[in-house]
Amino acid sequence: MKYVYNPSGTTDSQGNFSITLNLGSAVGQNQYDTGVSYHYYDVVPIYFYSNGTQIGARETLINSCIST
């Protein structure tokens, strides 16, 4: 499943920016068995674009929940 979120922001004089993303609750598409409980998580790749061109920065977030 792919979602596109298009927030915008402005860089400061050093090129830094801050944009808030609200991912909501984890779906738990992946799981890891710790031996005591299951850890369900999602891997969320995030790409950055400037004027329609992907720029070098790339982040991956782990959105997770734990179930016993």
C-alpha positions as CSV (number, residue, x, y, z in Angstrom):
1,M,0.0,0.0,0.0
2,K,1.4,3.4,-1.0
3,Y,0.4,6.8,0.3
4,V,1.6,10.1,-0.9
5,Y,1.7,13.0,1.6
6,N,2.7,16.4,0.2
7,P,3.5,18.7,3.1
8,S,5.5,21.8,2.3
9,G,8.1,23.7,4.3
10,T,10.7,26.4,4.0
11,T,14.4,26.0,4.7
12,D,16.3,28.3,6.9
13,S,19.6,30.0,5.9
14,Q,21.4,26.8,6.7
15,G,19.1,24.6,4.6
16,N,17.4,23.0,7.7
17,F,13.7,22.3,7.7
18,S,11.1,20.7,9.9
19,I,7.9,19.0,8.7
20,T,5.5,17.1,10.9
21,L,4.1,13.7,9.7
22,N,1.3,12.0,11.5
23,L,1.5,8.3,10.6
24,G,-1.3,7.2,13.0
25,S,-1.3,3.7,14.5
26,A,0.9,0.9,13.2
27,V,-0.8,-1.8,11.1
28,G,1.6,-4.5,12.1
29,Q,2.5,-5.8,8.6
30,N,5.8,-7.3,10.0
31,Q,6.4,-9.1,13.2
32,Y,9.2,-10.2,15.5
33,D,9.0,-12.9,18.2
34,T,11.0,-11.8,21.2
35,G,10.3,-15.1,23.0
36,V,8.1,-13.3,25.5
37,S,5.9,-11.3,23.2
38,Y,5.3,-10.5,19.6
39,H,6.5,-7.1,18.3
40,Y,4.4,-5.9,15.3
41,Y,5.7,-3.1,13.2
42,D,5.6,-1.3,9.9
43,V,8.6,0.0,7.9
44,V,7.8,3.4,6.4
45,P,10.2,4.8,3.8
46,I,10.1,8.5,3.4
47,Y,11.6,10.4,0.4
48,F,12.2,14.1,0.0
49,Y,11.7,16.1,-3.1
50,S,12.6,19.6,-4.1
51,N,10.7,21.1,-7.1
52,G,9.7,17.7,-8.3
53,T,13.2,16.1,-8.0
54,Q,14.1,13.6,-5.4
55,I,16.9,14.9,-3.2
56,G,19.6,12.9,-1.4
57,A,18.0,12.8,2.0
58,R,16.1,9.6,2.7
59,E,14.6,8.4,6.0
60,T,13.0,5.2,7.2
61,L,10.6,5.2,10.1
62,I,9.6,2.2,12.2
63,N,6.0,2.6,13.3
64,S,5.3,-0.1,15.9
65,C,3.1,-1.6,18.5
66,I,3.7,-4.5,21.0
67,S,1.4,-7.4,21.7
68,T,1.9,-10.0,24.4
